[in-house]
Amino acid sequence: MIQGVSNIWMPVEDTDRAVDFYQNKLGLPVIKRDGAWAELEADGLRIGLNGREPQGARIGGGPVLTFRPTEQSLEDAVSDFQSRGIEFPAGVSDHDWGRVATFKDSEGNDLQLYEPPKS
């Protein structure tokens, strides 16, 4: 049986650059660092940045990590991240299941901000 998500890991080409992005641009705390491996914490989810297999980065596919913005609207979160140099090429898109704004991390992995539909 599955109880929950333990962690998600993402291939990165440059662990230092990826840690800088996740820690300083997204504001996530680093909870472990071991050479080319780093773990960050996001609301109980551990995110592993795996520089041990850099050939896995940028080859297409891979995980898409979706974040919930903290106590602010999706537009405010996008604006805040844009002020930190993060680009949202497609802006905010609306769907029946919610709204998303897609961006990339420093390694080319797909990330999203998500806002559920209003009840």
C-alpha positions as a printed NumPy array, in Angstrom:
array([[  0.   ,   0.   ,   0.   ],
       [  1.074,   3.544,  -0.599],
       [  0.917,   5.865,   2.384],
       [  2.129,   9.063,   0.751],
       [  4.975,  10.658,  -1.096],
       [  8.362,  10.332,   0.573],
       [ 10.231,  12.554,  -1.861],
       [ 10.581,  13.439,  -5.481],
       [ 13.959,  13.809,  -7.116],
       [ 14.919,  15.737, -10.148],
       [ 18.013,  15.351, -12.326],
       [ 20.234,  18.43 , -12.32 ],
       [ 23.396,  19.3  , -14.212],
       [ 24.783,  21.634, -11.545],
       [ 23.789,  20.95 ,  -7.933],
       [ 25.087,  24.277,  -6.609],
       [ 23.153,  26.217,  -9.231],
       [ 19.999,  24.159,  -8.569],
       [ 20.279,  24.618,  -4.779],
       [ 20.686,  28.354,  -5.29 ],
       [ 17.53 ,  28.43 ,  -7.435],
       [ 15.342,  26.402,  -5.074],
       [ 16.685,  28.021,  -1.9  ],
       [ 17.091,  31.655,  -2.913],
       [ 14.493,  32.121,  -5.645],
       [ 11.751,  29.791,  -4.376],
       [ 12.564,  30.163,  -0.678],
       [ 12.778,  26.439,   0.172],
       [ 15.071,  25.343,   3.014],
       [ 17.889,  22.881,   2.331],
       [ 17.594,  20.035,   4.824],
       [ 20.418,  17.803,   3.584],
       [ 23.472,  18.167,   1.374],
       [ 25.808,  15.335,   0.346],
       [ 28.08 ,  16.182,  -2.56 ],
       [ 26.039,  16.133,  -5.762],
       [ 22.819,  15.368,  -3.84 ],
       [ 20.704,  17.922,  -1.981],
       [ 17.284,  17.724,  -0.346],
       [ 14.878,  20.579,   0.251],
       [ 11.592,  20.676,   2.127],
       [  8.34 ,  22.04 ,   0.71 ],
       [  5.321,  21.731,   2.998],
       [  6.25 ,  18.203,   4.111],
       [  7.487,  17.021,   0.699],
       [ 11.181,  16.315,   0.278],
       [ 12.605,  17.363,  -3.056],
       [ 15.873,  15.713,  -4.064],
       [ 18.211,  17.436,  -6.491],
       [ 20.3  ,  14.686,  -8.049],
       [ 23.499,  15.863,  -9.702],
       [ 24.878,  12.314,  -9.671],
       [ 23.14 ,  11.584, -12.976],
       [ 23.45 ,  14.852, -14.932],
       [ 22.709,  13.111, -18.241],
       [ 19.095,  12.83 , -17.034],
       [ 18.64 ,  16.603, -17.059],
       [ 17.219,  18.329, -20.134],
       [ 16.596,  15.152, -22.144],
       [ 12.833,  15.684, -22.234],
       [ 10.178,  14.231, -20.017],
       [ 10.893,  13.907, -16.34 ],
       [  8.904,  15.1  , -13.378],
       [  6.775,  18.199, -13.215],
       [  6.752,  19.573,  -9.721],
       [  3.692,  21.65 ,  -8.845],
       [  3.692,  24.09 ,  -5.935],
       [  0.81 ,  25.773,  -4.127],
       [  1.493,  29.473,  -3.558],
       [  1.44 ,  30.593,   0.049],
       [ -1.427,  32.827,   1.229],
       [ -1.481,  34.879,  -1.969],
       [ -3.183,  34.822,  -5.336],
       [ -1.582,  33.051,  -8.263],
       [ -0.968,  36.393,  -9.968],
       [  0.767,  37.77 ,  -6.852],
       [  2.972,  34.662,  -6.657],
       [  3.873,  34.95 , -10.354],
       [  4.707,  38.63 ,  -9.888],
       [  6.843,  37.841,  -6.837],
       [  8.792,  35.136,  -8.691],
       [  9.194,  37.355, -11.766],
       [ 10.839,  39.951,  -9.517],
       [ 13.367,  37.207,  -8.673],
       [ 14.168,  36.63 , -12.345],
       [ 11.867,  33.664, -13.006],
       [ 10.103,  33.696, -16.373],
       [  6.573,  32.431, -17.055],
       [  6.465,  32.227, -20.879],
       [  2.815,  31.122, -21.072],
       [  1.564,  33.31 , -18.212],
       [ -1.357,  31.952, -16.19 ],
       [ -3.684,  29.421, -17.828],
       [ -7.215,  28.655, -16.666],
       [ -8.687,  25.148, -16.638],
       [-11.769,  23.462, -15.188],
       [ -9.497,  21.837, -12.57 ],
       [ -7.714,  25.046, -11.588],
       [ -5.171,  27.565, -12.778],
       [ -1.471,  27.063, -13.468],
       [  1.588,  29.106, -14.299],
       [  4.467,  27.063, -15.71 ],
       [  8.149,  27.922, -15.379],
       [ 11.512,  26.144, -15.393],
       [ 14.155,  25.677, -12.755],
       [ 17.837,  26.443, -13.336],
       [ 18.303,  22.965, -14.843],
       [ 15.433,  23.084, -17.351],
       [ 12.977,  20.985, -15.32 ],
       [  9.298,  21.931, -15.596],
       [  7.713,  23.503, -12.521],
       [  4.26 ,  24.966, -11.957],
       [  2.364,  27.137,  -9.554],
       [ -1.188,  25.838,  -9.016],
       [ -4.357,  27.432,  -7.735],
       [ -7.407,  25.165,  -7.297],
       [-10.766,  26.247,  -8.705],
       [-12.873,  28.489,  -6.523],
       [-15.783,  26.633,  -4.923]])
